[in-house]
Amino acid sequence: MVWALDRFTREGVAETFEYIKRLTSNGVEFVSFTEEHFRTTGPPENS
């Protein structure tokens, strides 16, 4: 879990999604606390 994408990386969109892809391919789920649509765990709670 990260607070926001800009706290995770500041390298740009393509690089950010590459990092997230690498995490999920290794079984790590990604959640942005303040940006509910940036998660690999499924739909946000309360949807």
LINMO-V461289 format. One record per residue. N is the residue number from 1. SS is DSSP state (alpha for helix, beta for strand, coil for the rest). BURIAL is b if it has 16 or more other C-alpha atoms within 10 Angstrom, else e. Layout:
# LINMO-V461289
n: <N N>
ss: <SS SS>
burial: <BURIAL BURIAL>
This chain:
# LINMO-V461289
n: <1 2 3 4 5 6 7 8 9 10 11 12 13 14 15 16 17 18 19 20 21 22 23 24 25 26 27 28 29 30 31 32 33 34 35 36 37 38 39 40 41 42 43 44 45 46 47>
ss: <coil beta coil coil alpha alpha alpha alpha coil coil coil coil alpha alpha alpha alpha alpha alpha alpha alpha alpha alpha alpha alpha alpha coil coil coil coil coil beta beta coil coil coil coil coil coil beta coil coil coil coil coil coil coil coil>
burial: <e e e e b e e e e e e e e e e b e e e b e e e e e e e e e b b b e e e e e b b b e e e e e e e>
